[in-house]
Structure formats: C-alpha cells, structure tokens
Amino acid sequence: MVGKGTKTFDPKVDVALSELRVLQTTYRKLLDEVGNMQSYIQSLVDTQKRMTHIFGELALRDPKLSSDYTMNAETQKVVVKNAEQLLGAISFFASSLKTLCDKTMQDCLDTAKKYEYARLQYDTYRTEHEQVIQSGTSNSSKSMEIKTKFEAKKKSYEQWKADVVIKLQFLEENRNKVVHRQLLLFHNATAAFFSGNQQQLETILTQFSIQLRKPNAEPPSWLEK
C-alpha cells in the first residue's frame, strides 16, 4: 500500500522544515569555524604567556635593558588578559548557539520526523479508503475496518502536524531572540578586542554575566551548568 496515491503536502509547514534543516546545517558550519577561531586565539594566548616569561627572564639577565624587557612583558600580559576575555565571550556565544542548534532545533526536527511518518501512514490509509469508496463496497466489515484505521491515522497526522506548527512558531521566536543577542555579543567582543578596548571587553563580560574559568580549574559538573 505504501507509495500508492498522492502525497499530502502542506506548503507552509514543509517549506519551513526544509529551511530549518538548511539553517541547522549552516549553523553547524559556523560553529566549526568558531571552534577554529578559539583554537587560534588559544594558541596565541599560550605563545604570549611564554613570551611574557621569557621577557621577564631577560629583564633579570640583562639589567641595562631591563625596563624595555619589562615593558614588553607587561604589554603581553595585557594582551593575554584581553584574549582570555575574548575567548570567554566566544565560548559563551558558541555554547548558546550549540544549544539552539543541537537541542532546540533538533527537538523540532525530531518531532518533524514523527509528523512525516504519521503523514505517510495517513496517506496510505487515505488512499485505501478512497479505493474502497470508489469500489462501492463501503458498507462491508472490511471497509468499515479500513475507515476506522483511516480516521485514526488522520487524527494522528493532524496532531503531529499541530505539534510541529507549534514548535516551529516557538523556535522562530526563540531563535530570533537568542541569535540576535549572541551576534551582538560576538560582534562587540571581537571589535573591542581587536581595537584594544580592554574596558569595553570587561563591560561586555559583565553585561552578559560571563565568568572566565580560572587556570587549571576543574570543569563544572553537569549539575552546575
């Protein structure tokens, strides 16, 4: 029976789901690049920390240029602090986007799979029910059984469709708020870092309630997240 008849198609819902799948894929590409950016900045921070140590050692070993070495060491410390603050902002951005992508979006798409399966079953029994009506045997016990199954599958399909519509609406509202806020964070933190605006970086972390992880600190347990 599967594959016979016409496919039920809801342009608004099906197009929205198709766009959501493309959007999720694109967000995941963005997350990959954000991860590359984090690795690059972390590598830069590690290098600057080593340079700070070396400048400090040279300041002790070469007294005549001690002030010059110390000046450079202090500059590196400032850049390291700024870079670590930028990393904190990027991590917050990535975490929020990942939650949206892998949980909220995925939950909607998981519901969509159930909706699509329910639609497949509905179409199958709808086609069989229509064939029974056309055959003129709609009063037989077999026909009544088919009609009962058709009505049950129709009800299931309509319920899953309603669930998908609700989740799509909620997702769109939630996504717009979350992504707008996170893009603002990413833009402002990146601009502040590359313009050397340390005060602005600190303001951004405070504004978004971002706490930097202490060196060598254990990652929080899932209960603390």
C-alpha positions as CSV (number, residue, x, y, z in Angstrom):
1,M,0.0,0.0,0.0
2,V,2.9,2.3,0.7
3,G,3.7,4.6,-2.2
4,K,0.2,4.5,-3.8
5,G,-1.9,7.5,-4.2
6,T,-1.0,11.2,-3.8
7,K,1.2,12.7,-1.1
8,T,-0.4,15.1,1.4
9,F,1.6,18.3,1.2
10,D,1.4,21.4,3.4
11,P,3.4,24.1,1.7
12,K,3.8,26.3,4.7
13,V,4.9,23.5,7.1
14,D,7.1,21.6,4.6
15,V,8.9,24.6,3.3
16,A,9.5,25.8,6.9
17,L,11.0,22.4,7.8
18,S,13.2,22.4,4.7
19,E,14.5,25.8,5.6
20,L,15.1,24.8,9.2
21,R,17.3,21.8,8.1
22,V,19.4,24.1,5.9
23,L,19.7,26.6,8.7
24,Q,20.8,24.0,11.2
25,T,23.5,22.8,8.7
26,T,24.7,26.3,8.2
27,Y,24.8,27.0,12.0
28,R,26.9,23.9,12.4
29,K,29.3,25.2,9.8
30,L,29.6,28.4,11.7
31,L,30.2,26.5,14.9
32,D,33.1,24.6,13.2
33,E,34.7,27.9,12.2
34,V,34.1,29.4,15.7
35,G,36.0,26.4,17.1
36,N,38.9,27.1,14.7
37,M,38.9,30.7,15.9
38,Q,39.0,29.6,19.5
39,S,41.9,27.2,18.8
40,Y,43.8,30.0,17.0
41,I,43.3,32.5,19.8
42,Q,44.2,30.0,22.5
43,S,47.4,29.2,20.6
44,L,48.2,32.9,20.5
45,V,47.5,33.2,24.3
46,D,49.8,30.3,25.0
47,T,52.6,31.9,22.9
48,Q,52.1,35.3,24.6
49,K,52.4,33.7,28.0
50,R,55.6,32.0,27.1
51,M,56.9,35.3,25.7
52,T,55.9,37.1,28.9
53,H,58.0,34.6,30.9
54,I,61.0,35.0,28.6
55,F,60.9,38.8,28.7
56,G,60.8,38.6,32.5
57,E,63.8,36.3,32.5
58,L,65.7,38.6,30.1
59,A,64.9,41.6,32.4
60,L,66.8,39.9,35.2
61,R,69.7,38.7,33.0
62,D,70.2,41.9,31.0
63,P,69.9,44.8,33.6
64,K,70.8,47.5,31.0
65,L,67.6,46.7,29.0
66,S,65.5,45.7,32.0
67,S,62.9,48.4,31.6
68,D,62.5,47.6,27.9
69,Y,62.0,43.9,28.6
70,T,59.6,44.6,31.5
71,M,57.6,47.0,29.3
72,N,57.1,44.3,26.7
73,A,56.3,41.7,29.3
74,E,53.6,43.9,30.7
75,T,52.2,44.5,27.3
76,Q,52.0,40.8,26.6
77,K,50.2,40.3,30.0
78,V,47.5,42.9,28.9
79,V,47.1,41.2,25.5
80,V,46.8,37.8,27.2
81,K,44.1,39.1,29.6
82,N,42.2,40.7,26.7
83,A,42.5,37.5,24.6
84,E,41.2,35.3,27.5
85,Q,38.2,37.7,27.9
86,L,37.5,37.3,24.2
87,L,37.8,33.6,24.5
88,G,35.3,33.7,27.3
89,A,32.8,35.7,25.1
90,I,33.4,33.3,22.1
91,S,32.8,30.3,24.3
92,F,29.6,31.7,25.6
93,F,28.5,32.5,22.1
94,A,29.3,29.0,20.8
95,S,27.7,27.3,23.8
96,S,24.4,29.2,23.3
97,L,24.4,28.6,19.5
98,K,25.2,24.9,20.0
99,T,22.3,24.5,22.5
100,L,20.0,26.2,20.0
101,C,21.2,24.1,17.1
102,D,21.6,20.7,18.7
103,K,18.7,20.8,21.2
104,T,16.0,23.3,20.3
105,M,16.3,22.9,16.6
106,Q,16.9,19.2,16.8
107,D,13.9,18.7,19.0
108,C,11.7,20.3,16.4
109,L,13.2,18.2,13.6
110,D,12.7,15.0,15.7
111,T,9.0,15.9,16.0
112,A,9.0,16.6,12.3
113,K,10.2,13.0,11.6
114,K,7.2,11.7,13.6
115,Y,4.9,14.1,11.7
116,E,6.3,12.8,8.4
117,Y,5.9,9.2,9.4
118,A,2.3,9.9,10.5
119,R,1.6,11.6,7.2
120,L,3.0,8.6,5.3
121,Q,0.6,6.3,7.2
122,Y,-2.3,8.7,6.8
123,D,-1.7,8.8,3.0
124,T,-1.5,5.1,2.8
125,Y,-4.9,4.5,4.6
126,R,-6.5,7.5,2.9
127,T,-5.7,6.0,-0.5
128,E,-7.1,2.6,0.5
129,H,-10.2,4.3,2.0
130,E,-10.7,6.2,-1.3
131,Q,-10.4,3.0,-3.3
132,V,-13.0,1.3,-1.1
133,I,-15.4,4.2,-1.6
134,Q,-14.8,4.1,-5.4
135,S,-15.4,0.3,-5.4
136,G,-18.9,0.7,-3.9
137,T,-18.2,-1.7,-1.0
138,S,-18.1,0.9,1.8
139,N,-20.6,-1.0,3.9
140,S,-18.7,-4.2,4.3
141,S,-17.0,-5.1,7.5
142,K,-13.6,-4.9,5.8
143,S,-14.4,-1.4,4.5
144,M,-15.5,-0.3,8.0
145,E,-12.3,-1.5,9.4
146,I,-10.3,0.4,6.8
147,K,-12.4,3.5,7.5
148,T,-11.7,3.2,11.3
149,K,-7.9,2.9,10.7
150,F,-8.0,5.8,8.2
151,E,-9.7,8.1,10.7
152,A,-7.3,7.1,13.5
153,K,-4.3,7.8,11.2
154,K,-5.9,11.1,10.1
155,K,-6.2,12.1,13.7
156,S,-2.6,11.1,14.5
157,Y,-1.3,13.0,11.4
158,E,-3.3,16.2,12.3
159,Q,-2.0,16.0,15.9
160,W,1.6,15.7,14.9
161,K,1.2,18.4,12.3
162,A,-0.2,20.7,15.1
163,D,2.8,19.8,17.3
164,V,5.2,20.7,14.5
165,V,3.5,24.0,13.8
166,I,3.6,25.0,17.5
167,K,7.3,24.0,17.8
168,L,8.2,25.9,14.6
169,Q,6.5,29.0,15.9
170,F,8.2,28.7,19.3
171,L,11.6,28.0,17.6
172,E,11.3,31.1,15.4
173,E,10.5,33.4,18.3
174,N,13.2,31.9,20.5
175,R,15.8,31.7,17.7
176,N,15.4,35.4,16.8
177,K,15.9,36.5,20.4
178,V,18.8,34.2,21.2
179,V,20.7,34.7,17.9
180,H,20.3,38.4,18.0
181,R,21.7,38.6,21.5
182,Q,24.6,36.3,20.7
183,L,25.5,38.0,17.5
184,L,25.6,41.3,19.4
185,L,27.9,39.7,21.9
186,F,30.2,38.2,19.3
187,H,30.4,41.5,17.3
188,N,31.0,43.7,20.3
189,A,33.6,41.4,21.9
190,T,35.5,40.9,18.7
191,A,35.5,44.6,17.9
192,A,36.6,45.5,21.4
193,F,39.5,43.0,21.4
194,F,40.9,44.0,18.0
195,S,40.6,47.7,18.8
196,G,42.4,47.1,22.1
197,N,39.5,48.4,24.2
198,Q,40.1,46.5,27.4
199,Q,37.4,48.4,29.4
200,Q,34.8,47.6,26.7
201,L,35.7,43.9,26.9
202,E,35.2,43.9,30.6
203,T,31.9,45.7,30.3
204,I,30.7,43.1,27.8
205,L,31.6,40.2,30.1
206,T,29.7,41.9,32.9
207,Q,26.7,42.7,30.7
208,F,26.3,39.0,29.6
209,S,27.2,37.6,33.0
210,I,30.2,35.7,31.6
211,Q,32.6,34.3,34.1
212,L,36.1,33.3,33.0
213,R,37.3,29.8,34.0
214,K,40.3,30.0,36.4
215,P,43.5,28.5,35.2
216,N,43.7,24.7,35.9
217,A,40.2,24.8,37.3
218,E,38.1,21.6,37.0
219,P,35.3,22.0,34.5
220,P,31.9,22.3,36.2
221,S,29.8,19.1,36.5
222,W,26.6,18.8,34.6
223,L,24.7,19.7,37.8
224,E,26.5,23.1,37.9
225,K,25.8,24.0,34.3
